[in-house]
């Protein structure tokens, strides 16, 4: 769109053009429908205006006509839903190769931590051409992560994770807003997404020393004594954590849940909420003991235990668990 007549923000992600296309389609259909109604009302008002000596007469309805003007608009409007649903599922399904970045919202700032350990406040550096998955939570109240140039907005909630993904296409600096009223300084809770060419981004990432997020989580795992119970053998009082991420978990009450980020998070803060079948509720809560950043690190560490390896990342280097025990390898 011309810089002299900007009707909408810049398009800077792979979803921007698709969202704009749907928006333009909605406007066109609404405009055509409005015009047809306006013309029909005008013509009928003129044709059947009050004339001296003319009397109103009963008009018999047409079933075919009524079905036609009901069914055709219905299918036209149905295209809104189908197109919107397709875009919605695209926006809510991060690609498997997405680079993960953890986000913590706080009155009144945005805190970012890359998996490589780099941390940022109110500014997020990302490369072009790379799928980026944001794993977001709030430290206090409800916020909303909104980047107009990407045509993306997602509420950020306290006590749980929400996710958002995008692929930036055009280098530049793009505004980040909080789109949910969050307090007296809500209008000042902004930031920027800095989109860089891959080579420039690699140089930026190498600009300073940083401890990978999962390594920070590994150290916390050892410091908090988690490895004492969460062993890789059958002697652990807690489930084996190796390979649990995104796997089904059988609970004591017979339900089965998936060990996603929210499950791991809840298991750390409220371990008695979902007790794994075959284990007792002996794990203490870490609510108020670990910060949101530390919690992110622990979750990232548990996710990194995708495959069993000798002496794996902080777990006891013991013989492999039996098949029966392996079925219980989940977080309490």
N, C-alpha and C positions, 0 to 999 in steps of 0.2 A: 504494500500500500504506500502511496506517495507520502513523503515526509511532510508535504504541505497540507495534506488532508488525512491525518491518521485516524481511521475509523476504529481500529483496534490495535492492541500491542503488537510488537514484533513477533514473528514466528521463529522460535529458537529451539524447538524440539520436534521429534518425529510425530508427536501427537498433535501439534499445534494446527497443522493444515487440516487434519481430519476433523478436529473439533470445530474449526472455522467453517468447513464445508457443511457440516450438519447445521450449524447456526444459520448460515446463509440459506440453506434449504428450508429451514423453519420459517425464516422471514419471507421467502418467496411464496411458499404455500399459504402462509397467513395473509400475505398481501393479495394473492389471487382470490382466495376465499372471501376476503373483505370486499374486494372490488366487485365480485359477482353478486354478493348480497346487496351492495350499494346500488349497482345497476338495476337489479331486480326490483328493489324497493322503489327506486326512482321511476322506472317504466310503469310499474303497476299503479303507483300513485297518480301518474299523469293519465294513464289509460282509463282507470276506474275512478277518476275524481268525481266529485259531486256535480251533477248536471241537472238543471231544472227539467222536470218531467221524466227523468230516468228513475226507475225503481229497482231496488236490489232484487236479485233473483237467486234462488238456491242453486248451487253448483255441486254436482255429484263428484265425489273424489275418484281418483284413479289409483288403484292398488299398485299397478306397475310403476307409476310415477313416484309414489311414496316410497316403494322399495328401492327404486333407483337412487333417489336423493338421500336415502339413509345408508345404503350399502356402499356406494362410491366414496362418500366422505369417510366412512368407517375405515375402509382399506387405505385411504390416503393417510389418515391419522395413525394407522397401525404402522406405517413406515417409520414414523417418529420413534415409536417404541423399539422396533427391530434395529434400526440404525443406532439409536442411543444405547441399547443393550450390548451390541457388538463393541462399541467404543468403551463402554463401562468395563466389560470383561477384559479387554485389552489393557486398560489402565490398571486393573486390579490383579493382573497376572504377571508378576515380574519374570523375565527370562531367566533360565537356569544359570546363565553365565554372568549374571549381574554382579557388579562390585558393590559390596555392602558398606554403608556408612551409618553410624549410630547418631541419633539426634536427640538432645534433651532440651525441651522448652522450659523456660523459667521466666517469671516476671522480672525484667522484661528483656529477654535476650534469647538467642538461639545458640546452643553449644553443639559442635560437631566433633566427631572422632572417627578418623579413618581406621580401617583394619590394620594399616601399617603403623598406627600410633600417633600420627599427626593430629593435633587438636586445633580447632578454630572457634572463634566467637563472632557471630553475626556476619560471617563470611565463609562461603563454601567453595572450594576450588574443585572443579571436575574437568575431565577431558572431553573433547568432542568424539562422537562415534562409539562411546562406551555406555552400556546399560548400567544405570546407577539405581540401586535399591536403598531407600532410606528406611531405617527401622527406628521409629519415633515414639517417645513417651514424654510426659509432662512431669515436672517436679512439683507443681502446685495445682493450677487450675486448668480448665480446658483452653487450649490454643488451637490455631488452625494454620497450617503451612500452605502458603499461597504464592505461586510464582506465575504472574499473568502471562509472561512470554512463553511459558511451557504449557499454558492452559490446564494447570493442575492445581488442585486444592484438596487437602486432607486434614480432618480434625486430628489433633494430638491430645491424647487423654491421659490423665493421671492414673497410675495403677495398672497400666497395660500397654502393649505395643500396638501401634498401627503402622502400616507400611505404605510406601509410595515409590513408584519407579519412573524413570524418564531416560531418554537418550538425547543429549544436547547436540545440536547440529551446527550452530553458528557461534564462533568465539565472540566474547563480549562480557559485559557486566549487566546482570539482570536483577531487578528489584525482587526482594523477598518480603512478604507482608504477613502479619498475623491477621487472619480474617475472622477471628472470634473475639468479641469483647472480653478482655481478661483483666481489667483493672484500670486504675487512674492513668497509667502511662501506656495504655494500649496502643495509642497512635504512634508512639515512639519505638514500638517493638518491630523493628524492620531489620533488613540486612541485604546482602547481595550474593547472588550465585555467579561466581567467576568461571566462565567457560574458556578453556584454553586448548590450543592445539596439543596433540599427544606428546610431542617432543618437549614443549614448554612445560607441560604438566609433569613429565618425568623429571625435569630439572627442578621444578618446585618441590616435588616430593623428596628429592635427594638433598634438599637445602639444609636440613638439620637432623640431628640424631633423634630417634624416636623408638620406643619399645612397642612392638606389635601388640595389638589389643588382646589377642588370645594368650600371649606370653604374660601380660599383666594379669589376666584371669587365672593362668596357671599358678602364678606366685600367690595370688589371693586364695586359691583353692588349697594350697599347702599351708598358708598362714592361718587360715580359719579352721584348719583341722579336718577339712572335708574328706581327704584321702584316707583318714582313719576308718571311716565307715564305708565309703564308696570305693571298694576294692574290686580288682578284676578277678578275684577267686570267689569260691562259695562261702568264705568265712566272713564276708562283709555284712554288717548290720543294715547297710543301705544297698540299693540296687547298683549294679555295675553300670557306669555311664558311657562306656565305649559303644559307639554306634547307635545311640538312642535317638539322635535328632531326626525328626520327621518320621519316626516309626510309631506303629500303634502300641498303646500301653493298656494292659488289662488291669483294671482297678479292683479294689477289694469288694466293692459293691456290685461287680459284674459288668460295669460299663467299660467301654473301650474308647480312649481318647488318643489324639495324635500329639507327640512330643514336639510341638513347635516352640517358637520363642516365648509365647505367652505361657505355655505350660511350664517350661523351665523356669521362667521368672516367678510364676506363682509358687512353684515347688520350693524356691529359695525363701520367699517372703512368708508364705503360708503353707508349710509342708503338710499340714493335716487336712488340707482341702481335698486332695485327691491322693489317697493311700494306694500304693501299688500292691497288687495281689501277692500275698506271700510274705509281706513285710509289716512290721509293727510301726506305729507312729512315734518313733523315738527321736526324730530329727528336730532340733530346736529351730525357732524362727530367727531369721536374720533381718527382720523388719526393724529399721532404725539403726542397724549396725553397719550396713553397707550403704554407700551413696548410690545415686542413680548411675554415675559413671562406673563405679565398681561393679554394680549389678550388670551393666552392659558387658563388662569385661568377663565376668563369670559366665554369662550366657554365651558369649563368643567362644570361650574356652570349651564349654560343653559341646557346642556345635562343631568345634574342630576335631572332636574325638569321633570322627566319622568311621574310621576303620581301626580295628585292634592292632596295636603294634607293641613289640616288647618294650616294657618300661614306659608305656604311653603316658605322656604329658601329665605327670603328677600322680597317676594311679600307682598302686603298689605293683611291683613287678613280680606277679605270682603266676602260677599255672592257669591256663584258660579255664573258664567256668564250664560246668557241665551243661548239656542241652537244656535240662529242666531249669537250671538257674538262668541260662541265657534268655529264656522267655520272660524273665522278670527284670531284665536289665534296663530299668527306667528310674527316673528321679522320683523320690517320694513327694 
